[in-house]
Each structure stands twice: as structure tokens, then as C-alpha cells.
Amino acid sequence: MCAAAQTALAAQGSPARPFFYEGLEEHIHRIPESIRSVLNEFKDSSSLCALRISGVRVDPDRCGPTPLSWQEALDCGRQALEEAQLALLAASLGEVFAWPTIQRGRMVQNLVPVESDREEQSGHGSVALEWHTEDGFHQDRCRYLALLGIRNPGRVPTTLGTVNDVRLTEHHRSVLRERRFLIRPDLEHLRQLARIAPDSDMLRRAREMYENPEPAALLFGDPESPCLRIDAPYTTAVADDGEAAEALAAIVDELTRAQQDVVVGQGDVLIVDNYRAVHGRRAFLPRFDGTDRWLKRMSVAGSPLSTTTPGASARVLTI
């Protein structure tokens, strides 16, 4: 895996930039067959909701101390080899993309605790991160979310809840399949966009999505094997719809009942099917001394109900 990443780095440049993903297929084929077969099995499955791969080569000394902010890590190339390994795994599943509203559109993003964001519902907070579909508010949300552990000395768990494990009444399922819910953008999109493009149309559209979200269903697809979208802190029932509010509370409670803890430690990659699983994080106490939990994050596009072609390209999407 490391050898394939080194070859890709030499030929393609930084995994943080879209150019890295152009013509990446030949490098993807250098990933060990044992790993590629597991990725293909995961991608083709209608029941597997998450996959953890261990043994990715991570050198914490070369990577340096955990940054105190994502801005500090933005242009640092010390983790290029680690990022290239994650990028090859992510590109094996589909088209890598990023939002211009998050970390200036960097393809590989940094999740680190930020002191000013302790109480925020984001990857930079340290309070318990509630259940959410990654970018659940948007129709172009990722199909797969990929996380790589650079360090996690406190073994802070990522939490997982899957649509396969919830037990709901037929009535609640029926209500959740109707457009009776509002999912707003999380505030991280609005905050970062307001800093870099305060007069942009993108910020105007993001604010409109927050202030006037369109009603959406939380369950969709095959009734026997449904998909799920939810962002608990930013999801409500439409006004005066007590039946929808009851169904929303029921599915959040069920996800919590069936919750699993997964530690993404140094060299672990966790891939989450963003249409069949939601995730969060346990609360923790950061030290801000360079040794805190540090994950890399990537988003991969794809049809919610079909497989995708690996190694296609990379995009920066528009809100």
C-alpha cells in the first residue's frame, strides 16, 4: 500500500489538489489485491455499512504535532504519504470531491480539536458529536466517507449507527419516508464561507438553505433495504407536525440504542457508507499540546443505490 502511494505521489503531486486524481487508475491497480477485493465487496454490498482497514503506514514523527487548527494544517505537506494512501483507498470507491465551503476545498481535510470550537457540532469540537449523515442537507452529499487516523492516544471512539439495526414500527417507517422533515446545513459551512467569500452567491444560497430548507424524507430507496439521511442537531419536523416529530425522535433513539463505538487509531482507515450509516463521536478532553486526536477525512461521490467507477477524477462542488 505504501509503495503504491509513493509511486502515485511522485507521478501525481499532492493528494490535496484535484490534479492528483487525474489518471489515477494505474496507481489504484497497485493497491494489494487483498485490499482491493475487500473494497469491491464493501462497495457491492447492500448490507455492509462500514469498513475498517488497519495497517496503513503512518509516521507520527514525520507528520508532526497535531495542528491547533485546520488553517495551520492547510498547506502542510508533511503528511503527503499518509494522505496518498487514504486517497488511493477513497478513489477506489468512486469520485473524490470537496466543498469549497470546508477547508478551502482541500481534497484531504484535517479533523483536529480547535479550542475556540470546543462546543461546536463539528469535527473540530470536543463535545459529543451527535448522529449525522455527512452533509445530510445536500442532494450531492457523499456516498462514502473515509477517515484515516494519524494519532488518537486517548482512543476517542467514532460512533456508528446503521439503518439496518433500527427497529421501527411500520407507521414510523411510513412517516419517515414522507417529505415531512427539514435538514439545515451545519454551521461550519456557513462560518467558513462567510470568512472567505462574504459577498458570494454561494453564501447567499447556503443561508437560504438554512433559513428556508425544503422538506425531505429521512428514509428512501428500497423499503426492504432503505437508505437514511439525517443530521440530528439540524433536523426538525415541519412546523406543527407532531406525528413527524414523534417518528424523528423514534429513529434517533433507535440509532442510539444500536450504537457501536469504533476507534480510528493510528494507521486505521474507517470507511462509512453515508447512505446506510450515520456517525458521531464521543466527547473527549483535548490538551492542545500537539498530541491530540487527529484524523484525515475524504468524501467520495456515487449513486446511492449503485456502484461507481473507481479512479475517475476529483471535483470541488458548489453549494
C-alpha positions in Angstrom: 0.0 0.0 0.0 2.8 2.4 0.9 4.7 1.6 -2.3 1.7 2.3 -4.4 1.2 5.7 -2.6 4.9 6.6 -3.1 4.6 5.9 -6.8 1.4 8.0 -7.1 2.9 10.9 -5.2 5.9 11.0 -7.5 3.7 11.0 -10.6 0.6 12.9 -9.5 1.7 15.5 -6.9 -0.2 16.4 -3.7 -3.4 14.5 -2.8 -4.8 17.7 -1.5 -5.2 19.0 -5.1 -7.6 17.8 -7.8 -4.8 17.1 -10.3 -3.7 14.1 -8.2 -6.8 12.2 -9.2 -6.5 12.6 -12.9 -5.5 9.3 -14.5 -5.1 7.6 -11.1 -6.3 4.2 -12.2 -2.9 2.7 -12.8 -1.9 3.6 -9.3 -5.1 2.2 -7.8 -4.3 -1.1 -9.5 -1.1 -1.2 -7.5 -3.0 -1.5 -4.2 -2.7 -5.0 -2.9 -5.3 -7.4 -4.3 -6.4 -8.4 -0.8 -7.4 -4.8 -0.1 -9.0 -4.1 -3.5 -11.2 -7.2 -3.2 -12.4 -6.1 0.3 -13.2 -2.7 -1.1 -15.1 -4.1 -4.0 -17.1 -6.4 -1.7 -18.0 -3.5 0.5 -19.0 -1.3 -2.5 -21.2 -4.1 -4.0 -22.9 -5.0 -0.7 -26.4 -3.8 0.3 -25.9 -4.8 3.9 -22.3 -3.7 4.9 -22.5 -0.2 6.3 -18.9 0.4 7.4 -15.4 -1.0 6.8 -12.2 -0.6 8.9 -8.8 -1.3 7.4 -5.8 -1.3 9.7 -2.1 -1.2 8.9 -1.8 2.0 6.8 1.7 3.3 7.2 1.6 6.4 9.4 4.7 8.1 10.8 3.6 10.4 13.6 7.1 12.0 13.9 7.2 12.9 10.2 3.6 14.1 10.3 4.5 16.5 13.1 2.4 17.7 16.1 -1.4 17.7 15.9 -2.2 21.2 14.5 -4.1 23.6 16.6 -6.4 24.5 13.7 -7.3 23.3 10.2 -5.8 26.5 8.9 -2.5 25.6 10.4 -2.5 22.3 8.5 -3.9 23.6 5.2 -0.6 23.8 3.3 1.5 21.4 5.3 2.9 18.7 3.1 4.5 16.6 5.8 1.6 14.1 5.7 1.7 13.6 1.9 2.4 9.9 2.1 -0.3 9.3 4.6 -2.8 11.3 2.5 -1.8 9.5 -0.7 -2.6 6.1 1.0 -6.0 7.4 2.0 -6.6 9.0 -1.4 -5.9 5.7 -3.2 -8.4 3.9 -1.0 -11.0 6.6 -1.4 -10.6 6.8 -5.2 -11.0 3.1 -5.4 -14.7 3.6 -4.4 -15.6 6.5 -6.7 -15.0 10.1 -7.5 -13.3 12.2 -4.7 -14.8 15.6 -4.1 -14.7 18.5 -1.7 -16.8 21.5 -0.8 -15.3 25.0 -1.3 -17.0 25.9 2.0 -14.9 23.5 4.0 -11.2 24.0 4.5 -11.0 25.9 1.2 -11.9 22.9 -0.9 -8.9 20.8 0.1 -9.4 17.2 -1.1 -8.0 15.7 2.1 -9.1 17.5 5.2 -7.9 17.6 8.8 -10.1 16.9 11.8 -8.4 18.3 14.9 -9.8 19.8 18.1 -9.9 23.6 18.0 -10.0 25.5 21.3 -12.5 28.1 20.1 -14.8 25.4 18.7 -15.0 23.2 21.8 -18.8 23.3 22.0 -19.5 23.1 18.3 -21.2 20.3 16.5 -18.3 19.8 14.1 -15.1 17.8 13.6 -13.3 20.5 15.5 -15.4 20.3 18.6 -14.8 18.1 21.6 -18.3 17.7 23.0 -20.2 14.6 21.9 -20.9 14.8 18.2 -24.4 13.8 17.5 -25.8 11.5 14.9 -25.4 12.8 11.3 -25.2 11.9 7.7 -22.2 13.7 6.3 -23.7 16.9 4.7 -27.1 15.4 5.0 -28.7 18.7 4.0 -27.5 18.4 0.4 -28.6 16.2 -2.5 -25.0 15.8 -3.6 -23.7 14.6 -0.2 -21.1 11.9 -0.4 -21.8 8.2 -0.7 -18.7 7.2 1.2 -16.8 9.0 4.0 -13.2 7.9 4.6 -11.3 8.6 7.8 -7.6 7.9 8.5 -6.1 8.1 12.0 -2.9 10.0 12.3 -3.0 9.8 16.1 -5.6 9.0 18.7 -3.8 8.4 22.0 -6.9 8.6 24.1 -8.7 6.1 21.8 -11.6 8.5 21.4 -14.3 6.5 19.6 -16.2 7.4 16.5 -19.8 6.3 16.9 -21.7 4.4 14.3 -25.4 3.8 13.8 -26.9 1.9 10.9 -30.2 1.8 9.2 -30.1 -2.0 9.3 -30.1 -2.0 13.1 -33.0 0.2 13.9 -36.3 -1.3 15.0 -39.2 0.9 14.0 -43.0 0.5 13.7 -44.4 0.3 10.2 -46.2 3.6 11.0 -42.9 5.4 11.9 -41.3 4.0 8.8 -44.1 5.2 6.7 -43.9 8.7 8.2 -40.1 8.8 7.8 -40.5 8.1 4.0 -42.5 11.2 3.5 -41.3 14.8 2.9 -42.1 16.0 6.4 -38.6 16.9 7.7 -36.3 19.9 7.4 -32.5 19.3 7.3 -30.5 22.5 7.5 -26.8 23.0 6.6 -24.5 22.6 9.6 -23.0 25.9 10.7 -19.4 25.0 9.7 -20.3 25.6 6.0 -21.8 29.0 6.8 -18.9 30.1 9.1 -16.1 29.2 6.7 -17.9 30.6 3.7 -18.6 33.8 5.5 -14.9 34.2 6.1 -13.6 33.5 2.6 -16.5 34.8 0.4 -18.8 37.1 2.4 -20.4 38.6 -0.7 -20.7 35.4 -2.7 -23.8 33.8 -4.3 -22.7 30.5 -2.6 -23.1 32.1 0.9 -26.5 33.5 -0.2 -27.6 30.0 -1.3 -26.3 28.4 1.9 -28.2 30.9 4.0 -31.3 30.3 2.1 -30.9 26.5 2.7 -30.6 27.2 6.4 -33.5 29.7 6.6 -35.9 28.0 4.2 -35.0 24.3 3.8 -37.1 22.2 1.5 -39.0 19.3 3.2 -37.3 16.0 2.8 -37.8 12.3 3.7 -35.4 10.7 6.1 -35.8 7.1 4.7 -35.7 6.5 0.9 -34.9 3.8 -1.6 -35.9 0.1 -1.4 -38.4 -0.3 1.5 -36.8 -3.6 2.3 -33.3 -2.2 2.4 -33.8 1.6 2.9 -31.3 4.4 2.9 -31.2 7.1 5.5 -30.3 10.8 5.7 -30.4 12.7 9.0 -28.4 15.3 10.9 -29.8 15.2 14.4 -28.8 18.8 15.6 -30.1 20.3 12.3 -33.1 18.2 11.6 -36.6 19.0 12.7 -40.1 18.0 11.7 -42.1 20.6 9.6 -44.0 23.0 11.7 -46.9 21.7 13.7 -46.4 18.1 12.6 -46.4 16.2 15.8 -46.5 12.8 14.0 -43.3 13.6 12.2 -41.6 14.8 15.3 -42.5 11.5 17.1 -41.1 9.5 14.2 -37.9 11.6 14.2 -37.4 11.1 17.9 -38.0 7.3 17.5 -35.3 6.9 14.8 -32.7 8.9 16.8 -33.5 6.8 19.9 -33.1 3.6 17.9 -29.8 4.7 16.4 -28.5 5.4 19.9 -29.8 2.0 21.2 -27.9 0.2 18.5 -24.8 2.4 18.6 -21.4 0.9 18.0 -18.1 2.5 19.1 -15.2 2.3 16.6 -11.8 3.6 17.5 -9.9 5.0 14.5 -6.4 4.7 15.8 -3.0 5.4 14.2 -3.0 3.7 10.8 -6.7 2.8 10.8 -9.0 3.8 7.9 -12.7 3.8 8.6 -15.0 3.9 5.5 -18.6 4.7 6.2 -21.5 4.2 3.7 -23.1 7.6 4.1 -26.4 6.3 2.8 -26.8 3.4 5.2 -24.9 4.6 8.3 -24.7 7.7 10.4 -21.8 8.6 12.6 -20.8 10.8 15.5 -18.0 11.0 18.2 -17.8 10.6 21.9 -16.9 13.6 23.9 -13.2 14.0 24.9 -10.9 16.4 26.7 -8.3 17.9 24.3 -4.9 19.0 25.6 -3.9 21.3 22.7 -0.3 20.2 23.2 0.4 18.6 19.8 -0.7 15.1 20.9 -4.5 15.3 20.4 -6.6 13.1 18.2 -6.0 13.9 14.5 -7.9 12.3 11.6 -7.8 12.9 7.9 -11.2 13.0 6.1 -12.2 12.5 2.4 -15.6 12.4 0.6 -16.4 10.1 -2.3 -19.4 10.6 -4.6 -21.6 7.9 -6.1 -25.1 6.9 -6.8 -26.9 6.0 -3.5 -28.2 2.7 -5.0 -25.4 1.6 -7.3 -21.7 1.1 -7.6 -19.4 3.7 -9.1 -16.3 3.7 -11.4 -13.0 3.9 -9.5 -10.3 6.5 -10.0 -12.4 8.8 -12.2 -11.4 12.3 -11.1 -11.9 14.9 -8.3 -14.2 17.9 -8.1 -14.8 20.9 -5.9 -18.6 21.1 -5.7 -20.8 24.2 -5.4 -23.4 24.6 -2.7 
